[in-house]
């Protein structure tokens, strides 16, 4: 299976001191998600924009993560340019004063230059030298400050990327735990088929429910995963209380879940059917 995030551009414009919603970011990028060449829903899309300092102009990284139907992941890094749209630079040329006409000069032959004129020229050269030196110092300070800003910006981007990679690892582990709970539920029912111990079955279901609550607390930053966890926990609770209504409860869960969860629903439907048969014996 090939999961891919597609964008028309690799950067967006972020207005200074303003917030952008995920939908506004998606619209600027003209973002789509494809799986095996086919467009899929953007519902399981996560956009990490914590590295963006919207109160300071600059370039910041944004990490976009998509989750496929088989729990696959695809990530894409884009840049956010935080700028002040009200700061418009006037590009019209500055009028220059008309050049002064040189005063007519007449020189008397064989008349040497006066010491007073030589002294004035020397002062002019000294003033020009001082101005050139000041300009060189100013440019040097500006270049040093620009270099420091670049180093700090690169460090901030590196820290943001490392933080994102850590969160992706956590997200992958949480999805594995959700699939493991599904396997534990299957194992509990298989064990009950062999030993017919209803009390032990209830204990195992309670244990799975506890793990489900713990996973929900750990996945507070992933709304899509939390929805899946809530659906699983709520369905288990309702089936334990009303096993005869398992079919309608499953239909309701199936209608509330997206395409990513439909493969898991088929497994739950079989498990609940086995559970109903066991309770009825």
C-alpha positions as CSV (number, residue, x, y, z in Angstrom):
1,X,0.0,0.0,0.0
2,X,1.4,3.5,-1.0
3,X,0.2,6.5,1.1
4,X,1.3,9.9,-0.2
5,X,0.7,13.6,0.8
6,X,0.5,15.9,-2.2
7,X,0.7,19.7,-2.3
8,X,0.8,22.2,-5.1
9,X,3.4,24.3,-3.1
10,X,5.8,23.6,-0.3
11,X,5.3,26.8,1.7
12,X,2.5,29.0,3.0
13,X,2.1,32.6,4.0
14,X,1.3,33.1,7.7
15,X,0.1,36.7,8.7
16,X,2.0,38.1,11.6
17,X,0.2,37.9,15.0
18,X,-2.6,35.9,13.5
19,X,-3.6,32.2,13.8
20,X,-4.3,29.8,10.9
21,X,-6.6,26.9,11.1
22,X,-5.8,23.5,9.7
23,X,-8.3,24.0,6.9
24,X,-6.7,27.4,5.9
25,X,-3.3,25.6,5.7
26,X,-4.8,22.8,3.6
27,X,-6.4,25.4,1.3
28,X,-3.1,27.3,0.8
29,X,-1.2,24.1,0.0
30,X,-4.1,22.7,-2.1
31,X,-3.3,19.5,-0.2
32,X,-4.6,16.0,-1.1
33,X,-3.9,12.5,0.3
34,X,-3.7,9.5,-2.1
35,X,-3.5,5.8,-1.3
36,X,-2.4,3.6,-4.2
37,X,-3.1,6.5,-6.5
38,X,-6.7,7.1,-5.3
39,X,-7.8,10.2,-3.3
40,X,-8.9,9.5,0.3
41,X,-10.4,11.7,3.0
42,X,-8.4,14.3,4.9
43,X,-10.1,13.4,8.2
44,X,-7.1,11.5,9.6
45,X,-4.7,14.4,8.9
46,X,-2.6,15.8,11.7
47,X,-0.9,19.2,11.3
48,X,1.9,20.1,13.8
49,X,2.4,23.9,13.8
50,X,3.8,24.3,17.3
51,X,7.2,25.4,15.9
52,X,5.6,28.5,14.3
53,X,6.2,31.7,16.3
54,X,3.3,33.9,14.9
55,X,4.5,36.9,16.8
56,X,7.9,37.1,15.1
57,X,8.6,37.3,11.4
58,X,10.6,34.3,10.0
59,X,10.5,30.9,8.4
60,X,9.2,28.0,10.5
61,X,8.6,24.3,9.8
62,X,5.2,22.6,9.8
63,X,4.9,18.8,9.9
64,X,1.8,17.2,8.2
65,X,1.0,13.5,9.0
66,X,-1.6,11.3,7.3
67,X,-2.9,7.9,8.4
68,X,-3.9,5.3,5.8
69,X,-6.6,2.7,5.9
70,X,-4.1,0.0,7.0
71,X,-2.5,2.1,9.8
72,X,0.2,3.4,7.5
73,X,1.8,6.8,7.9
74,X,3.0,9.4,5.6
75,X,4.6,12.7,6.6
76,X,5.5,16.0,4.7
77,X,7.4,19.0,5.9
78,X,6.4,22.4,4.6
79,X,7.6,26.0,5.5
80,X,5.5,28.8,7.0
81,X,6.6,32.3,6.2
82,X,5.4,34.6,9.0
83,X,5.2,38.1,7.5
84,X,3.5,41.4,8.1
85,X,1.2,42.0,5.1
86,X,0.6,45.7,6.1
87,X,4.3,46.5,5.8
88,X,4.4,47.6,2.1
89,X,7.6,48.8,0.7
90,X,7.4,51.8,-1.7
91,X,9.4,50.7,-4.8
92,X,9.0,54.1,-6.6
93,X,12.3,55.8,-7.3
94,X,13.4,58.6,-5.0
95,X,13.7,61.9,-6.8
96,X,17.2,63.0,-7.0
97,X,18.2,66.7,-6.8
98,X,19.5,68.3,-10.0
99,X,23.2,68.3,-10.2
100,X,24.7,71.7,-9.2
101,X,26.3,73.6,-12.0
102,X,30.0,74.0,-11.3
103,X,31.1,77.6,-10.8
104,X,33.1,78.9,-13.7
105,X,36.8,78.5,-12.9
106,X,39.5,80.6,-14.2
107,X,43.0,80.1,-13.4
108,X,45.8,82.6,-13.8
109,X,48.8,81.1,-15.4
110,X,51.8,80.5,-13.2
111,X,49.7,81.1,-10.0
112,X,50.3,78.4,-7.3
113,X,47.5,76.9,-5.3
114,X,46.9,78.6,-2.0
115,X,47.7,76.7,1.3
116,X,44.1,77.4,2.4
117,X,42.6,75.4,-0.5
118,X,44.9,72.5,0.2
119,X,43.8,72.4,3.8
120,X,40.2,72.2,2.9
121,X,40.8,69.3,0.5
122,X,42.6,67.4,3.3
123,X,39.6,67.9,5.6
124,X,37.3,66.6,2.9
125,X,39.4,63.5,2.4
126,X,39.5,62.8,6.2
127,X,35.7,63.2,6.5
128,X,35.2,60.8,3.5
129,X,37.5,58.3,5.1
130,X,35.7,58.4,8.4
131,X,32.3,57.9,6.6
132,X,33.6,54.9,4.7
133,X,34.9,53.4,8.0
134,X,31.6,53.9,9.7
135,X,29.7,52.3,6.8
136,X,32.0,49.3,6.9
137,X,31.5,48.9,10.7
138,X,27.7,49.1,10.3
139,X,27.7,46.4,7.5
140,X,29.9,44.2,9.6
141,X,27.5,44.4,12.6
142,X,24.5,43.7,10.4
143,X,26.1,40.7,8.8
144,X,27.1,39.3,12.3
145,X,23.5,39.7,13.5
146,X,22.0,38.1,10.4
147,X,24.3,35.1,10.9
148,X,23.2,34.7,14.6
149,X,19.6,34.9,13.6
150,X,20.1,32.2,10.9
151,X,21.8,29.9,13.4
152,X,19.0,30.4,16.0
153,X,16.3,29.7,13.4
154,X,18.0,26.5,12.2
155,X,18.3,25.3,15.8
156,X,14.6,26.0,16.4
157,X,13.7,24.1,13.2
158,X,15.9,21.2,14.3
159,X,14.3,21.0,17.7
160,X,10.8,21.2,16.2
161,X,11.6,18.3,13.8
162,X,13.0,16.2,16.6
163,X,9.9,16.8,18.7
164,X,7.7,15.8,15.8
165,X,9.6,12.6,15.2
166,X,9.2,11.7,18.8
167,X,5.4,12.4,18.6
168,X,5.2,10.2,15.5
169,X,6.8,7.3,17.3
170,X,4.4,7.8,20.2
171,X,1.4,7.8,17.8
172,X,2.6,4.6,16.1
173,X,2.9,2.9,19.5
174,X,-0.6,4.0,20.5
175,X,-2.1,2.6,17.4
176,X,-0.3,-0.7,18.0
177,X,-1.8,-0.8,21.5
178,X,-5.3,-0.3,20.1
179,X,-4.8,-3.2,17.7
180,X,-3.5,-5.3,20.6
181,X,-6.7,-4.7,22.6
182,X,-8.6,-6.0,19.7
183,X,-6.5,-9.2,19.7
184,X,-7.0,-9.5,23.5
185,X,-10.7,-9.4,23.1
186,X,-10.6,-12.2,20.5
187,X,-8.4,-14.2,22.8
188,X,-10.8,-13.8,25.8
189,X,-13.7,-15.1,23.7
190,X,-11.7,-18.0,22.4
191,X,-10.7,-19.0,26.0
192,X,-14.3,-18.8,27.1
193,X,-15.2,-21.2,24.3
194,X,-12.9,-23.7,25.8
195,X,-13.5,-23.4,29.6
196,X,-17.0,-21.8,29.7
197,X,-15.9,-19.6,32.6
198,X,-18.1,-16.6,32.5
199,X,-16.6,-14.9,35.5
200,X,-13.1,-15.2,34.0
201,X,-14.5,-13.7,30.7
202,X,-15.9,-10.7,32.5
203,X,-12.6,-10.2,34.3
204,X,-10.8,-10.2,31.0
205,X,-13.2,-7.8,29.5
206,X,-12.8,-5.4,32.4
207,X,-9.0,-5.6,32.0
208,X,-9.3,-4.7,28.3
209,X,-11.6,-1.8,29.3
210,X,-9.0,-0.5,31.8
211,X,-6.3,-0.6,29.1
212,X,-8.7,1.2,26.8
213,X,-9.1,4.1,29.3
214,X,-5.3,4.3,29.8
215,X,-4.7,4.5,26.1
216,X,-7.3,7.3,25.8
217,X,-5.5,9.4,28.4
218,X,-2.2,8.9,26.6
219,X,-3.6,9.8,23.2
220,X,-5.0,13.2,24.3
221,X,-3.2,15.0,21.5
222,X,-4.6,12.8,18.7
223,X,-8.3,13.5,18.2
224,X,-8.7,10.9,15.4
225,X,-7.2,8.1,17.5
226,X,-9.3,9.2,20.6
227,X,-12.5,8.8,18.5
228,X,-11.5,5.3,17.6
229,X,-10.7,4.5,21.3
230,X,-14.0,6.0,22.4
231,X,-15.9,3.9,19.9
232,X,-14.3,0.7,21.1
233,X,-14.7,1.4,24.8
234,X,-18.3,2.6,24.4
235,X,-19.3,-0.5,22.3
236,X,-17.7,-2.9,24.8
237,X,-19.6,-1.2,27.7
238,X,-23.0,-1.3,25.9
239,X,-22.6,-4.9,24.8
240,X,-21.7,-6.0,28.3
241,X,-24.9,-4.4,29.5
242,X,-27.2,-5.4,26.6
243,X,-25.7,-8.3,24.7
244,X,-29.0,-8.9,22.8
245,X,-28.6,-5.4,21.2
246,X,-25.1,-6.1,19.9
247,X,-26.1,-5.9,16.2
248,X,-27.7,-2.4,16.5
249,X,-24.8,-1.2,18.6
250,X,-22.4,-2.3,16.0
251,X,-24.4,-0.6,13.2
252,X,-24.3,2.6,15.2
253,X,-20.5,2.4,15.7
254,X,-20.0,1.6,12.0
255,X,-22.0,4.7,11.0
256,X,-20.0,7.0,13.3
257,X,-16.6,5.7,12.2
258,X,-14.7,6.6,9.1
259,X,-13.2,4.4,6.4
260,X,-10.1,3.7,8.5
261,X,-12.2,1.9,11.1
262,X,-14.4,-0.2,8.8
263,X,-11.8,-3.0,8.6
264,X,-11.7,-3.1,12.4
265,X,-15.6,-3.1,12.6
266,X,-15.8,-6.4,10.6
267,X,-13.6,-8.0,13.2
268,X,-15.7,-6.7,16.1
269,X,-18.9,-7.8,14.5
270,X,-17.6,-11.4,14.5
271,X,-16.4,-11.2,18.1
272,X,-19.7,-9.8,19.3
273,X,-21.6,-12.5,17.5
274,X,-19.5,-15.1,19.2
275,X,-20.1,-13.3,22.5
276,X,-23.9,-13.4,22.0
277,X,-23.8,-17.1,21.3
278,X,-21.8,-17.8,24.4
279,X,-24.1,-15.7,26.6
280,X,-27.1,-17.4,25.2
281,X,-25.8,-20.9,26.1
